[in-house]
């Protein structure tokens, strides 16, 4: 289980996260939503160990999170890869660097699950579509069987049709692989449809952690209610409601 316990994080002199506490179990999805500057990406950086909390602790199964080798799916699909390397080398590089190997049948199985053609890994990032690059990014995150996968706006660079398709593939693979997923997103519809819980961040603080049903039907008065109402007005939560 991921546990974030009373964590404070500073960026320079400014406090970026204030008294953050949350937990996430294997096989479950926590969607973190909030406006730009709320602290969502700072939370991911703190979980990865790229930022050190000034107070509190972040653990996985009682040990430092780095021990479970969490994986990250980045927001910009193509810029997540070295442009001069093949996608195959980029996918395999973290595994090779740690002295591990990946059975060919597992790589093929994940490619099938992500609906990637067999030869795509022999191309470079500029030779594939944005949607394909994002799915290769997901492949790289899953290939080492990380128990915790962090998704930083995984659908933001994709068109609406590809967004729905990719969201379904992520959910299907999570059911099969059993990893815990923390997804940072601006898309409340995606958060409500695919999250087991939704955490609302505002100015570095958690306003509410609720199930999608609770968030849609009875959000906390104030900011959370305004966020829900804005999403309903845009039609983003129609299916969830």
N, C-alpha and C positions, 0 to 999 in steps of 0.2 A: 504493500500500500504506500502511495505517495502521501506524505504529510508535510504541510507547510504550516508551521506553528508560530504565530505572533511575529511574523517577519516584517522588518523595516529595512528599506534599501534607500541609500542616498545616491544621487548623481551629482557630483560636485557638492555644492552647499545645499542643493534642493533635496527635499524628501520626495522620492518617486513612489515608494510603496509604504503604507502605514498600517501596521498591525494586521497583516494578512494571515488568515488561518483558513485552510481548506484541506480536504483529503480526497483521494481518488483510488479506487480499488481496481485490480486487474479485470479486464474485460469491460470496464465501464468508460463512459465518455463524459467529461466535464467541458462544457462550452463556456468560454470567458468572453463576455461582450462589454462594450462601452465605447464612448466616443474617442476620437484621436487624442492622444496625450493622457489617457486615463491610467496608463501603466501596464497595459496588456503585454507588450513586447518586453518590458522590464521584468515582468513576472517570469516569462520564458527564459530570459537571460539569467535570472537568479536561480531558477531550477537547474539550468545547465551548468551552473557554477561560474558563469562569465562575470557575474557581479556578486560580491560578497555582502550578505546582510549585515547591517550594523547591529541588529538585534534579532533574536529568534533563530530557528533552525529549519532546514529542509532535509527530509530523509526519505529513503525508500526501504521498506521492510526494516526500519530501525538503523540502517547504515547510511552513510553519505550517498546522495543520489548518483554521483559519478560511478559508484560501484556497479550499478545496473546498466551502465552504458546507454543512457537514453538516446533516442534518435530524434532528428529534427527534419521536418519538411518545411522548406523556406517559402516565402511569399512570392518571390520572383523566380519562375521556373528555370529560365535559361541562365540567369546570372548565378544560379546555385551550382553551376558546373564550370570546370576549367574549359574555356572555349577551344583549346588546341588538342584536348584529349578526346578519345572516343568515350561515349557514354558507358560502355562496358568497363573501361579502366576507371572511370570516376565512381561507378557503382562498387567495384571490387576493391578500390584503393584502401578504404578504411579497414576492410577485412584483412587484406594482405599486410597492412602496416601493423596490425595487432597479432600477426602470426597465425591467423586462422585461415580456413578454407570453406568454401560453399559448394555443396554437392550440385552438380549440373542439373539434376532433376528438380531441386528446390528452386533454382533460378528460373527454370522453364515453367514450373508450376506457378510461381508468382507472376511471371510475364503473362501467362494465360489468364490468371485472375484479374490482372489489370488491363487485359485485352491489348497487349502490346505485341506487334509482329516479331518473330524470332530474330530478324536481322537488324532491328532498330538499335540495338546496343552497339553495333559496329559503326553507327553514324556519330557525327559531332552535334553539339547542342543546336547549332544554327541550321542543321539539316532536318530538324523535326518540328512539328507544330508546337504551339504553346501548351496545348492540352496533353500531347505526348510527353513533352519535357516535364510537366508536372507529375504525370504518372510514373516516369522514370525516377523522379525525386522521391515519390512514395515507395517505389521498388527499393531504392538505396536505403531508405529508412527501415524497411521491413526485412531485408535480406539477411541481416545478422540476428534476427529473432529478438530484438530489443523488447523488454517487457513494458517500456514506457515510450510512447511516441508523442512528440510535441508538434503541433501543426500551427504555423504562423500564417494566418489568412490563406489557407490552401486553395481557395476557389476564386480569389479576387482578380486574378489575371485571366480568367476563363470566361467564355461567353455563356449565356444562360443555359443552353442545352448541354454543353460540356460540364458546367457546374453540377447539374443534377446527376449526370452520368458518373462523374468522378466521386461525388458524395456517396452514391450507391456502392461504388467499388470499394471505397474506404470502409463503409459499414459492413459489407460482405466479408472483407478480409479480416476485419476486427473480430467478427463472429468466429471465423475459422482459426485465427492466430491467437486470440485471447489477450492481446495487449491492452494496456490502459492508454486512453487517448485524451490529451488536453488540447482543445482546439480554440485558438484565438480567432475571433471573427467579428466583422461588422454586421453580418447577415443574421438577423434575428430569426428569420424563417428557417435557415439551416440549423441554427442553434436549437430551436424548438423541435425540429423534425428529427434530429440525430443525436442530441445530447440527452443523457440520463438526468443531468442537472445543468442549470444555467447559473453562472456567477456573474453578477453585474458589478463592474468596476467604475468608479467615478473619482477623479482626482486622487488616485492612488489608494483608495479605500474600497472595500467590498460593501456595497449597499445591500445586497441580498444574494443568497444562494437558495434556489428553489427548483422544483421539478418543472418541466415545460408546462404542464397543466396549471400548476400554481402560478407561474409567471404570467400566463395568458389570462387566467380567470381572476386571480386575486393577487396582483402584484403589490409590493410594498408601496404605500402612498408616497407621493413625491416623485423623485427622479425615475424610479423603476416604472411607476404608473405612466409617466409621460413618455418613456421609451416604448412601452407596450402600446400606448395609444397611437404614437407616431407610426409604429410598424403596422398596426391594424389599418390606419388611414392609407398607407401605401399598398396594402394588400399582402404584405410579407408574412402575416400570421394567419391568413384565412384558413389554410389547411389545418394548422395546429389548433385554432380556435374551434 
